[in-house]
Amino acid sequence: MPQTSSRTSPSRRSLLRALGGTAALGALAGCGVPAAYVRPGDRAVTDASATDHRLTWANWPLYIDTDDKNPNRRPTLEAFEKRAGIRVEYVEEINDNDEFFGKISPALMNHQPTGRDLIVISDWMCARFVRLGWVQEMDRAHQPNVAKHLDPLLRSPAFDEGRAFTVPWQSGITGIAYNHRKLGREIRAVKDLWASDLKGRVTLLSGLDESFALLMQGNGVDITRWTADDFHDVCDEVQRQVGRGQIRRFTGNDYTKDLVSGDVLACQAYSGDVIQLQADNPDIRFVIPEEGAELWSDSLMIPNRARHKANAERLIDYYYQPEVAAELAAWVNYVCPVPAAREVLAADPDKDTAALADNPLIFPDETMRSRLAIARDITSAERVDFARRWNKIVGL
């Protein structure tokens, strides 16, 4: 069975920093500065894929399968290289969405190549790239597996209807994690976080884009079409809970340490992290609240002026073969964007691997799926004011 890994890298749903540095650059570009937008006719260069059999792929650390005996080997990627005859330079250089935005935005807004043919960033940041015209539309004629196997829940987010510019790499759920044994009861709803027996033992995610949707769902809001009033209602509630000492602190991915130590009994959490924690502590549970939870993705995109677009499209489609998606899912343990991979895992002769097919945090069942939604992202016009208010509450 492929080994899962203990993730010490920053959250892949990384927080939006205070308005400064790369975040300020992102806000500026997102507000529609004319020089930043790239028209469709200026996005592509002559594709060298037919004669230059290589590509460069930028991804997050610990986000692809590795060999049990040699962590520098990546079995699925090596199989692609051998099968396709395409050499892949795989670079684990993305540690934060805003930081990476700042790293490659000067090239993109100046109509220059980034040196990368394929990148993976969170969908809320993908929305910014799509609106700025910084990524190329994919040719689905080169991607029959994507067309056939992409999870229907993920096919048409508001920022990229039909997924013309983005393809999910892995997905996850923002819900609630809690220690059932220490708490002594179940948590079923977002409002349960405000119960008196949890005072000072609750954490929320500090990142605006990571936090707001689940909290809105706790207020009964349809997060596919939330409003500014819905956002401010959430801020009012969180501010009240901070004032009464209910919230211990706001966190990045380090919420896992508080939950494991017992300093925190319940928290906003990501499904992929909880699978890792449950391997060592079965008392830790993950719940999709009765009101619903946010389904999110980190997605693959081909930036403007990439020189190996067809090669990148071919690599993306390779990972949408159910057999390959299953091998990847068994290692990373996030929500698999290829539901057909479940049958592949279920038929695996290894008992532990086959058991993953029944894990609803990798393959959500129908009841769970009915309570998942992809949030409308924060627009450029909303972001500055929303970030200012949220960051003041959180203390950023």
MOWORA-V998669 format. One record per residue. RES is the residue in one letter. SS is DSSP state (helix for helix, strand for strand, loop for the rest). PSI is psi in radians with two decimals (* if undefined). Layout:
RES_SS_PSI, RES_SS_PSI
//
This chain:
M_loop_2.31, P_loop_2.49, Q_loop_2.34, T_loop_2.86, S_loop_2.60, S_loop_2.01, R_loop_2.05, T_loop_-0.03, S_loop_2.83, P_loop_2.71, S_loop_2.44, R_loop_-0.23, R_loop_1.05, S_loop_2.69, L_loop_2.68, L_loop_2.04, R_loop_2.99, A_loop_2.71, L_loop_1.68, G_loop_2.89, G_helix_-2.37, T_helix_-0.51, A_helix_-0.68, A_helix_-0.68, L_helix_-0.75, G_helix_-0.72, A_helix_-0.69, L_helix_-0.87, A_helix_-0.69, G_helix_-0.36, C_loop_0.05, G_loop_0.53, V_loop_2.14, P_loop_-0.69, A_loop_-0.33, A_loop_-0.57, Y_loop_2.39, V_loop_2.14, R_loop_2.67, P_helix_-0.68, G_helix_-0.19, D_helix_0.21, R_loop_-0.45, A_loop_2.71, V_loop_3.01, T_loop_2.21, D_loop_2.19, A_loop_0.14, S_loop_-0.65, A_loop_-0.51, T_loop_-0.34, D_loop_1.69, H_loop_1.26, R_strand_2.99, L_strand_2.77, T_strand_2.26, W_strand_2.10, A_strand_2.22, N_strand_3.09, W_strand_2.76, P_loop_2.60, L_loop_0.72, Y_loop_0.45, I_loop_2.72, D_loop_2.51, T_loop_2.82, D_loop_2.44, D_loop_-0.64, K_loop_-0.33, N_loop_1.72, P_loop_-0.19, N_loop_-0.12, R_loop_2.46, R_loop_1.70, P_helix_-0.83, T_helix_-0.66, L_helix_-0.70, E_helix_-0.64, A_helix_-0.68, F_helix_-0.81, E_helix_-0.73, K_helix_-0.75, R_helix_-0.75, A_helix_-0.29, G_loop_0.50, I_loop_2.21, R_strand_2.27, V_strand_2.12, E_strand_1.87, Y_strand_2.05, V_strand_2.08, E_strand_1.38, E_strand_-0.01, I_strand_1.99, N_loop_-0.21, D_loop_2.35, N_helix_-0.84, D_helix_-0.70, E_helix_-0.76, F_helix_-0.64, F_helix_-0.83, G_helix_-0.50, K_helix_-0.70, I_helix_-0.15, S_helix_-0.64, P_helix_-0.73, A_helix_-0.78, L_helix_-0.74, M_helix_-0.28, N_loop_0.30, H_loop_0.73, Q_loop_2.70, P_loop_2.61, T_loop_-0.21, G_loop_0.12, R_loop_2.42, D_loop_-0.30, L_strand_2.34, I_strand_2.75, V_strand_2.01, I_strand_2.93, S_strand_2.60, D_helix_-0.58, W_helix_-0.52, M_helix_-0.59, C_helix_-0.67, A_helix_-0.69, R_helix_-0.76, F_helix_-0.75, V_helix_-0.78, R_helix_-0.51, L_helix_-0.14, G_loop_0.60, W_loop_0.01, V_strand_2.73, Q_loop_2.54, E_loop_2.40, M_loop_2.67, D_loop_1.81, R_helix_-0.25, A_helix_-0.42, H_helix_0.00, Q_loop_1.06, P_helix_-0.53, N_helix_-0.66, V_helix_-0.82, A_helix_-0.62, K_helix_-0.67, H_helix_-0.16, L_strand_2.28, D_loop_2.23, P_helix_-0.54, L_helix_-0.40, L_helix_0.07, R_loop_-0.43, S_loop_1.21, P_strand_2.78, A_loop_-0.60, F_loop_-0.25, D_strand_1.26, E_loop_2.21, G_loop_-0.01, R_loop_0.85, A_loop_-0.54, F_loop_-0.23, T_loop_2.63, V_strand_2.18, P_strand_2.34, W_strand_-1.02, Q_strand_2.76, S_strand_3.03, G_strand_3.07, I_strand_2.32, T_strand_1.99, G_strand_-2.53, I_strand_2.28, A_strand_2.53, Y_strand_2.79, N_strand_1.80, H_helix_-0.69, R_helix_-0.80, K_helix_-0.59, L_helix_-0.64, G_loop_0.24, R_loop_3.05, E_loop_2.70, I_loop_2.28, R_loop_-0.37, A_loop_2.79, V_helix_-0.68, K_helix_-0.34, D_helix_-0.39, L_helix_-0.35, W_helix_0.16, A_loop_2.63, S_helix_-0.54, D_helix_-0.01, L_helix_0.17, K_loop_2.18, G_loop_0.11, R_loop_0.42, V_strand_2.43, T_strand_2.59, L_strand_2.74, L_strand_2.44, S_loop_-0.45, G_loop_2.27, L_helix_-0.89, D_helix_-0.43, E_helix_-0.46, S_helix_-0.71, F_helix_-0.63, A_helix_-0.84, L_helix_-0.70, L_helix_-0.64, M_helix_-0.73, Q_helix_-0.58, G_helix_-0.40, N_loop_0.14, G_loop_0.32, V_loop_2.45, D_loop_1.85, I_helix_-0.11, T_helix_-0.23, R_helix_0.85, W_loop_2.85, T_loop_3.01, A_helix_-0.66, D_helix_-0.69, D_helix_-0.72, F_helix_-0.81, H_helix_-0.53, D_helix_-0.73, V_helix_-0.80, C_helix_-0.72, D_helix_-0.77, E_helix_-0.82, V_helix_-0.68, Q_helix_-0.71, R_helix_-0.75, Q_helix_-0.58, V_helix_-0.76, G_helix_-0.60, R_loop_0.08, G_loop_0.30, Q_loop_-0.64, I_strand_2.11, R_strand_-0.82, R_strand_3.00, F_strand_2.44, T_strand_2.86, G_loop_-2.41, N_loop_-0.10, D_loop_0.04, Y_helix_-0.47, T_helix_-0.62, K_helix_-0.75, D_helix_-0.66, L_helix_-0.72, V_helix_-0.70, S_helix_-0.37, G_loop_-0.02, D_loop_-0.51, V_loop_2.42, L_loop_-0.38, A_strand_2.55, C_strand_2.77, Q_strand_2.42, A_strand_2.84, Y_strand_2.43, S_helix_-0.72, G_helix_-0.64, D_helix_-0.69, V_helix_-0.61, I_helix_-0.74, Q_helix_-0.76, L_helix_-0.64, Q_helix_-0.42, A_helix_-0.52, D_helix_-0.39, N_loop_1.68, P_loop_-0.15, D_loop_-0.29, I_strand_2.21, R_strand_2.72, F_strand_2.31, V_strand_2.39, I_loop_1.96, P_loop_2.72, E_loop_-0.56, E_loop_-0.19, G_loop_3.04, A_strand_2.85, E_strand_2.28, L_strand_2.20, W_strand_2.95, S_strand_2.67, D_strand_2.20, S_strand_2.66, L_strand_2.38, M_strand_2.67, I_loop_1.89, P_strand_2.79, N_loop_2.55, R_loop_0.35, A_loop_2.38, R_loop_-0.14, H_loop_0.95, K_helix_-0.84, A_helix_-0.65, N_helix_-0.71, A_helix_-0.73, E_helix_-0.66, R_helix_-0.68, L_helix_-0.77, I_helix_-0.80, D_helix_-0.58, Y_helix_-0.73, Y_loop_-0.11, Y_loop_0.11, Q_loop_2.27, P_helix_-0.65, E_helix_-0.70, V_helix_-0.75, A_helix_-0.63, A_helix_-0.73, E_helix_-0.70, L_helix_-0.78, A_helix_-0.62, A_helix_-0.35, W_helix_-0.83, V_helix_-0.48, N_loop_0.44, Y_loop_3.11, V_strand_2.14, C_loop_2.23, P_loop_0.06, V_strand_1.58, P_loop_-0.54, A_loop_-0.27, A_helix_-0.35, R_helix_-0.77, E_helix_-0.60, V_helix_-0.81, L_helix_-0.70, A_helix_-0.50, A_loop_0.02, D_loop_2.37, P_loop_-0.38, D_loop_2.15, K_helix_-0.74, D_helix_-0.70, T_helix_-0.77, A_helix_-0.57, A_helix_-0.44, L_helix_-0.45, A_helix_-0.41, D_helix_0.14, N_loop_1.99, P_loop_-0.19, L_loop_-0.12, I_loop_-0.73, F_loop_1.53, P_loop_2.39, D_loop_3.06, E_helix_-0.66, T_helix_-0.78, M_helix_-0.76, R_helix_-0.60, S_loop_-0.26, R_loop_0.18, L_strand_2.52, A_strand_2.63, I_loop_2.15, A_loop_2.51, R_loop_2.32, D_loop_2.88, I_loop_2.20, T_loop_2.89, S_helix_-0.59, A_helix_-0.50, E_helix_-0.47, R_helix_-0.80, V_helix_-0.87, D_helix_-0.71, F_helix_-0.77, A_helix_-0.67, R_helix_-0.78, R_helix_-0.78, W_helix_-0.78, N_helix_-0.55, K_helix_-0.71, I_helix_-0.77, V_helix_-0.46, G_loop_0.42, L_loop_*
//
